[in-house]
Amino acid sequence: MPKVIVCIHGRSNKPEHGTLRNWWKSSIEEGLNESTMTSLGSIDLEMAYYADIHYIDGPVSNEDNDEPYRKAQEGSIKAYKEGIFDRIQ
C-alpha cells in the first residue's frame, strides 16, 4: 500500500486548491530536508479541501491571503537525528 499524507485545512478561507497544495508540499519538503535530511520521495500528498464550497465568494485570492507559504529563515528549523520520521525513510 502506498504511503500518503492527508492534509486538512482549517475553517478560515484558503487560496485555491492547487496553490494551497503546492504551498503545503513545499513546506513539508522544506521541513523534512532541513530537519531530517529526507524528502517526501514517493509519499503522496492528498488534501481534504472545502474552501471552494464553504465560502460563497470562493477561495481567497493570493493577494488577500494572510497565511501564504514563506520559506523558513535560515537555521530556524531544528535538525533531528532520530525520531518519528525514521519510519517513513
LINSULWO-V536002 format. One record per residue. N is the residue number from 1. SS is DSSP state (alpha for helix, beta for strand, coil for the rest). PHI is phi as a letter, one per 30 degrees, with the letter a starting at -180 (999 if undefined). PSI is psi in radians with two decimals (NA if undefined). Layout:
N,SS,PHI,PSI ; N,SS,PHI,PSI
This chain:
1,coil,999,2.25 ; 2,coil,d,2.61 ; 3,coil,d,2.50 ; 4,beta,b,2.50 ; 5,beta,c,2.20 ; 6,beta,c,2.12 ; 7,beta,c,2.34 ; 8,beta,b,2.07 ; 9,coil,d,2.87 ; 10,coil,d,-3.05 ; 11,coil,d,-0.42 ; 12,coil,d,2.73 ; 13,coil,d,2.55 ; 14,coil,b,2.88 ; 15,coil,d,3.07 ; 16,coil,d,2.75 ; 17,alpha,e,-0.92 ; 18,alpha,d,-0.72 ; 19,alpha,d,-0.85 ; 20,alpha,d,-0.75 ; 21,alpha,d,-0.77 ; 22,alpha,d,-0.71 ; 23,alpha,d,-0.78 ; 24,alpha,d,-0.76 ; 25,alpha,d,-0.76 ; 26,alpha,d,-0.75 ; 27,alpha,d,-0.80 ; 28,alpha,d,-0.78 ; 29,alpha,e,-0.79 ; 30,alpha,d,-0.82 ; 31,alpha,d,-0.77 ; 32,alpha,d,-0.77 ; 33,alpha,d,-0.76 ; 34,alpha,d,-0.64 ; 35,alpha,c,-0.47 ; 36,alpha,b,-0.03 ; 37,coil,h,0.56 ; 38,coil,b,-3.11 ; 39,coil,b,3.04 ; 40,coil,d,-0.53 ; 41,coil,h,-2.14 ; 42,coil,d,0.08 ; 43,coil,d,2.21 ; 44,beta,d,2.66 ; 45,beta,c,2.06 ; 46,beta,c,2.70 ; 47,beta,b,2.28 ; 48,beta,d,1.81 ; 49,coil,c,2.24 ; 50,coil,b,0.11 ; 51,alpha,d,-0.54 ; 52,alpha,d,-0.35 ; 53,alpha,c,-0.33 ; 54,alpha,d,-0.49 ; 55,coil,c,2.22 ; 56,coil,e,-0.70 ; 57,coil,d,0.07 ; 58,coil,i,-3.01 ; 59,coil,d,2.67 ; 60,coil,d,2.54 ; 61,coil,d,2.73 ; 62,coil,e,-0.59 ; 63,coil,d,-0.57 ; 64,coil,c,-0.06 ; 65,coil,d,2.22 ; 66,coil,c,0.14 ; 67,coil,b,0.94 ; 68,coil,d,2.81 ; 69,coil,d,2.33 ; 70,coil,b,2.36 ; 71,coil,e,2.41 ; 72,coil,d,2.64 ; 73,coil,d,2.53 ; 74,coil,e,2.21 ; 75,coil,i,0.03 ; 76,coil,d,-0.20 ; 77,coil,c,2.12 ; 78,coil,d,2.38 ; 79,coil,d,2.43 ; 80,coil,c,2.38 ; 81,coil,c,-0.62 ; 82,coil,b,2.59 ; 83,coil,l,-2.83 ; 84,alpha,e,-0.55 ; 85,alpha,d,-0.18 ; 86,alpha,e,-0.51 ; 87,alpha,d,-0.33 ; 88,alpha,c,-0.03 ; 89,coil,d,NA
